[in-house]
Amino acid sequence: MARKIPRDTLILDWTMNPSIQFNQSFSVLRYGYWYAPLKCAITQNRRVCLQAHGFFAAKKYDDAFGSAVLLSGLDHPGGLLENGVLFTGNGNHWHYLIDGLANLTVDMFDNYDILYVDSELSEDQLSFLKAYIQLLTSKDIKIQIVSGDIFALCNVCVPINDMANSKISRLRQKLANINTGLGALGQSIVYVSRKNSRNRRVINESDLIEELQKKWDVVSLLNEEMSLMRQLQCYRDAQIVIGPHGAGLTNLVFATDPRLLIELYCPPHQIFFEGLAATIAAQYHSIQCQPTSPDSDLVRKDDNDFIAPLSKVLSAMQAYS
């Protein structure tokens, strides 16, 4: 029977691994593997450092690390990636920005001119990534799109996935220097709508926006209807961002002077955006909402559509004002 991959929880063990050259913001795998679905680097001796790569919810990965599919794939990888940098984000907006763009540093490209990117990224995301890289380094970096689950690695740079202040600050500094070529929205209060999404829709959203607009100059945005360049421009002037839990709230990083994030959610509460707000020194206020189908068979109960308590949202805004 194939041996389960050990989960290494000490960075010390990772740094002493002979397959690894460990740096402050990245590891260089001399020989190893890349498990694309989990954005996980595995060394040649089949060890994984969850802590170094931001996988703190270790139980989530146990099944994958012991699965026959993964272990078989390590014996027969789908391809070889060599002498390049791995993009550790994916098509999800949060992971694209925070686990992808924010993890890139200029020193990663000192010895490489290839960036390996998942095929799931959209053309718009690829275009935005190219613009970001041009601000990061003057080198001509080739973006190579790869498709598959498991790859062998040879001399590949793997960014360390971390929610540190430094990487978010670096991301925001670079984004502030992107010239979108678009007119500014000039809006200080933005409501992020999910009305076209499959889940976490605010059923009484129109009533909520109407009540907000009675006292404040609020604009409602549908991120999916805009390019990333347009989103960057639209959120640059935002001081207050309001909306249901979802990747769209990540656009708070685009704001040059963020003051407040109001997150509407169904329990259980996720901490991603609270942490993001704290990282960029914005106030954070969460409001628990009433799910429309509390007994649904959804795998994640926080994916329920819900009804927002108007009075609580208005009170949160009033308290800040």
C-alpha positions as CSV (number, residue, x, y, z in Angstrom):
1,M,0.0,0.0,0.0
2,A,1.3,3.5,-0.9
3,R,2.7,5.5,2.0
4,K,0.6,8.6,3.0
5,I,2.4,11.9,2.6
6,P,3.6,13.2,6.0
7,R,2.2,16.7,6.9
8,D,5.2,18.7,8.1
9,T,4.0,21.4,10.5
10,L,7.4,22.9,11.4
11,I,9.1,25.4,9.1
12,L,12.4,24.2,10.7
13,D,11.9,20.7,9.1
14,W,11.0,22.3,5.8
15,T,14.2,24.5,5.8
16,M,16.4,21.5,6.6
17,N,14.9,19.4,3.8
18,P,17.6,18.8,1.2
19,S,15.1,19.3,-1.6
20,I,14.5,22.9,-0.5
21,Q,16.2,26.2,-0.7
22,F,14.3,28.3,1.7
23,N,14.0,32.1,1.5
24,Q,11.9,34.7,3.3
25,S,9.0,34.9,0.8
26,F,9.5,31.7,-1.3
27,S,11.0,28.2,-1.5
28,V,12.9,26.9,-4.4
29,L,12.2,23.2,-5.0
30,R,15.3,21.6,-6.6
31,Y,13.2,18.5,-7.1
32,G,9.6,17.9,-6.1
33,Y,6.0,18.0,-7.2
34,W,3.1,20.5,-7.6
35,Y,-0.4,19.5,-6.7
36,A,-2.4,22.1,-8.5
37,P,-5.9,21.6,-7.0
38,L,-4.5,22.5,-3.5
39,K,-1.7,24.8,-4.7
40,C,0.6,22.6,-2.7
41,A,4.3,21.9,-3.1
42,I,5.6,18.4,-2.3
43,T,9.3,17.7,-2.0
44,Q,11.1,14.8,-3.7
45,N,11.0,12.8,-0.4
46,R,7.2,13.4,-0.3
47,R,6.9,15.9,2.5
48,V,4.6,18.8,2.7
49,C,4.9,21.9,4.9
50,L,1.4,23.1,5.6
51,Q,2.6,26.0,7.8
52,A,5.0,27.4,5.2
53,H,2.4,27.4,2.5
54,G,-0.5,28.7,4.5
55,F,-2.5,25.5,5.0
56,F,-3.5,26.0,8.6
57,A,-6.8,24.1,8.3
58,A,-4.8,20.9,8.1
59,K,-7.8,18.5,8.3
60,K,-9.1,19.8,5.0
61,Y,-6.0,18.3,3.3
62,D,-5.7,14.9,5.0
63,D,-7.8,13.0,2.5
64,A,-5.9,14.4,-0.5
65,F,-2.5,13.6,1.0
66,G,-3.5,10.0,1.6
67,S,-5.5,9.5,-1.6
68,A,-4.6,6.9,-4.2
69,V,-5.1,9.5,-6.9
70,L,-2.5,11.8,-5.5
71,L,0.0,9.1,-4.7
72,S,-0.4,7.5,-8.1
73,G,0.1,10.9,-9.7
74,L,3.4,11.4,-7.9
75,D,4.6,8.2,-9.5
76,H,3.3,9.3,-12.9
77,P,3.1,13.2,-13.0
78,G,1.3,14.8,-15.9
79,G,4.3,16.9,-16.9
80,L,7.5,18.7,-15.9
81,L,7.8,22.3,-14.8
82,E,11.3,23.6,-14.6
83,N,13.3,26.8,-14.1
84,G,10.3,29.1,-13.4
85,V,8.0,30.6,-10.8
86,L,4.6,29.1,-9.8
87,F,1.5,31.4,-9.6
88,T,-0.2,30.2,-6.4
89,G,-3.6,31.8,-7.1
90,N,-6.5,30.5,-9.1
91,G,-9.6,31.8,-10.8
92,N,-11.4,32.7,-7.6
93,H,-11.1,36.5,-7.1
94,W,-9.8,36.2,-3.5
95,H,-7.2,33.5,-4.3
96,Y,-6.2,35.3,-7.5
97,L,-5.4,38.6,-5.7
98,I,-4.4,37.5,-2.2
99,D,-2.9,34.1,-2.8
100,G,-1.6,34.9,-6.3
101,L,-0.6,38.5,-7.1
102,A,0.2,39.4,-3.5
103,N,2.6,36.5,-3.2
104,L,4.8,37.6,-6.0
105,T,8.0,39.5,-5.2
106,V,10.6,41.0,-7.5
107,D,13.4,38.7,-6.2
108,M,11.5,35.6,-7.4
109,F,12.3,36.6,-10.9
110,D,16.0,37.3,-10.3
111,N,16.9,33.8,-11.7
112,Y,13.7,33.1,-13.7
113,D,11.8,34.5,-16.6
114,I,8.9,32.1,-16.7
115,L,5.7,32.2,-14.6
116,Y,3.6,29.1,-14.6
117,V,-0.1,29.8,-14.4
118,D,-3.2,27.6,-14.2
119,S,-5.4,27.3,-17.3
120,E,-8.5,28.2,-15.2
121,L,-7.5,31.9,-15.2
122,S,-9.6,34.0,-17.5
123,E,-8.3,36.2,-20.3
124,D,-9.1,39.2,-18.2
125,Q,-7.1,37.8,-15.2
126,L,-4.2,37.0,-17.5
127,S,-4.2,40.5,-18.9
128,F,-4.3,42.1,-15.4
129,L,-1.5,39.7,-14.3
130,K,0.7,40.9,-17.1
131,A,0.2,44.5,-16.2
132,Y,1.0,43.7,-12.6
133,I,4.2,41.9,-13.5
134,Q,5.4,44.9,-15.6
135,L,5.2,47.0,-12.4
136,L,7.0,44.3,-10.4
137,T,10.0,43.7,-12.7
138,S,11.6,45.2,-15.8
139,K,12.4,41.7,-17.1
140,D,10.4,40.2,-19.9
141,I,8.5,37.5,-18.1
142,K,6.9,34.7,-20.2
143,I,3.5,33.5,-18.8
144,Q,3.2,29.8,-19.5
145,I,-0.3,28.3,-19.0
146,V,-0.4,24.7,-17.7
147,S,-3.3,22.3,-17.4
148,G,-3.4,19.3,-15.1
149,D,-3.3,18.3,-11.5
150,I,0.2,16.9,-10.7
151,F,3.5,18.1,-12.1
152,A,7.1,17.2,-11.4
153,L,9.2,20.2,-10.5
154,C,12.8,20.9,-11.2
155,N,14.4,24.1,-9.8
156,V,11.0,25.9,-9.4
157,C,10.3,28.9,-7.2
158,V,7.2,28.4,-5.0
159,P,5.8,31.5,-3.2
160,I,5.1,31.2,0.5
161,N,1.4,31.7,1.0
162,D,1.0,34.1,3.9
163,M,-1.5,36.7,5.1
164,A,1.3,39.0,6.3
165,N,1.0,42.7,6.3
166,S,4.0,43.0,4.1
167,K,2.5,41.1,1.1
168,I,-0.8,43.0,1.2
169,S,1.0,46.3,1.5
170,R,3.2,45.4,-1.4
171,L,0.1,44.4,-3.5
172,R,-1.7,47.7,-2.7
173,Q,1.4,49.7,-3.5
174,K,1.8,48.1,-6.9
175,L,-2.0,48.3,-7.7
176,A,-1.9,52.1,-6.8
177,N,0.6,52.5,-9.6
178,I,-1.4,50.9,-12.3
179,N,-2.8,53.3,-14.8
180,T,-6.2,51.9,-15.8
181,G,-6.8,54.5,-18.5
182,L,-10.4,54.8,-17.2
183,G,-12.3,57.6,-15.6
184,A,-12.6,57.6,-11.8
185,L,-15.9,56.6,-10.2
186,G,-15.3,59.0,-7.4
187,Q,-17.7,57.1,-5.1
188,S,-16.8,56.7,-1.4
189,I,-19.5,54.2,-0.4
190,V,-19.9,51.0,-2.4
191,Y,-22.3,48.1,-2.0
192,V,-21.1,44.9,-3.5
193,S,-24.0,43.0,-5.0
194,R,-24.3,39.2,-5.5
195,K,-27.8,39.3,-7.0
196,N,-26.6,37.4,-10.1
197,S,-24.7,34.7,-8.1
198,R,-25.8,31.2,-7.3
199,N,-25.6,31.6,-3.6
200,R,-25.3,34.1,-0.7
201,R,-27.8,36.4,-2.4
202,V,-29.4,39.1,-0.2
203,I,-33.1,38.5,-0.8
204,N,-34.1,42.0,0.4
205,E,-31.2,43.7,-1.4
206,S,-33.3,46.3,-3.2
207,D,-34.9,47.4,0.1
208,L,-31.5,47.6,1.7
209,I,-30.0,49.7,-1.0
210,E,-33.1,52.0,-1.0
211,E,-32.8,52.5,2.7
212,L,-29.1,53.2,2.5
213,Q,-29.5,55.7,-0.3
214,K,-32.0,57.7,1.8
215,K,-29.1,58.9,4.0
216,W,-25.9,58.2,2.1
217,D,-24.6,58.4,-1.4
218,V,-24.3,54.7,-2.1
219,V,-23.6,53.0,-5.4
220,S,-24.3,49.3,-6.0
221,L,-21.7,47.4,-8.2
222,L,-21.8,44.0,-9.9
223,N,-18.2,43.1,-10.1
224,E,-18.7,40.3,-12.6
225,E,-20.0,42.8,-15.2
226,M,-16.7,44.8,-15.1
227,S,-13.1,44.0,-16.1
228,L,-10.5,43.9,-13.4
229,M,-9.1,47.3,-14.6
230,R,-12.6,48.8,-14.2
231,Q,-13.0,47.2,-10.8
232,L,-9.7,48.6,-9.7
233,Q,-10.7,52.1,-10.9
234,C,-14.2,51.9,-9.3
235,Y,-13.0,50.9,-5.9
236,R,-10.0,53.2,-5.6
237,D,-12.1,56.0,-4.0
238,A,-14.1,53.6,-1.8
239,Q,-13.9,54.4,1.9
240,I,-16.8,52.2,2.9
241,V,-17.5,48.8,1.4
242,I,-20.7,46.9,2.2
243,G,-21.8,43.5,1.0
244,P,-22.5,39.8,1.6
245,H,-19.7,37.4,2.2
246,G,-18.0,36.6,-1.1
247,A,-14.8,37.1,-3.1
248,G,-16.1,40.5,-4.3
249,L,-15.3,42.0,-0.9
250,T,-11.6,41.4,-1.7
251,N,-11.8,44.6,-3.8
252,L,-11.3,46.4,-0.5
253,V,-7.5,46.1,-1.4
254,F,-8.1,48.4,-4.4
255,A,-9.2,51.3,-2.1
256,T,-6.5,53.9,-1.4
257,D,-8.1,55.1,1.8
258,P,-10.3,52.3,3.1
259,R,-12.2,53.1,6.4
260,L,-14.9,50.5,7.0
261,L,-16.0,47.1,5.8
262,I,-19.5,45.9,6.6
263,E,-19.8,42.2,5.9
264,L,-23.3,40.5,5.8
265,Y,-23.1,36.7,6.4
266,C,-24.9,33.5,7.3
267,P,-23.2,31.5,10.0
268,P,-20.7,30.0,10.4
269,H,-18.7,33.2,10.2
270,Q,-15.6,33.1,8.0
271,I,-12.6,35.2,9.1
272,F,-11.0,36.1,5.7
273,F,-12.4,39.6,5.4
274,E,-12.1,40.5,9.0
275,G,-8.4,39.7,8.7
276,L,-8.1,41.6,5.5
277,A,-9.7,44.7,7.0
278,A,-7.4,44.6,10.0
279,T,-4.4,44.2,7.7
280,I,-5.1,47.4,5.8
281,A,-6.2,49.3,9.0
282,A,-9.9,49.5,8.1
283,Q,-12.7,49.1,10.7
284,Y,-14.7,45.9,10.4
285,H,-18.3,45.2,11.3
286,S,-20.0,41.9,10.7
287,I,-23.8,41.4,10.7
288,Q,-25.4,38.0,11.0
289,C,-28.3,37.5,8.7
290,Q,-31.3,35.1,8.5
291,P,-31.0,32.3,6.0
292,T,-34.0,31.7,3.8
293,S,-33.5,27.9,3.9
294,P,-31.8,27.0,7.2
295,D,-32.6,23.3,6.8
296,S,-31.2,23.1,3.3
297,D,-28.8,20.3,2.4
298,L,-26.0,22.7,1.4
299,V,-22.5,21.4,2.2
300,R,-21.7,24.9,3.5
301,K,-24.5,26.5,5.5
302,D,-23.0,29.9,4.9
303,D,-23.8,29.5,1.2
304,N,-27.5,30.1,2.0
305,D,-29.3,33.1,0.5
306,F,-30.4,35.3,3.3
307,I,-32.4,38.3,4.5
308,A,-30.3,41.2,5.8
309,P,-31.6,43.0,9.0
310,L,-32.0,46.5,7.6
311,S,-31.9,48.2,11.0
312,K,-28.6,46.6,12.0
313,V,-27.0,47.7,8.7
314,L,-28.3,51.2,9.1
315,S,-27.1,51.3,12.7
316,A,-23.6,50.2,11.7
317,M,-23.5,53.0,9.1
318,Q,-24.8,55.5,11.5
319,A,-22.3,54.6,14.2
320,Y,-19.5,55.1,11.8
321,S,-20.9,58.4,10.5
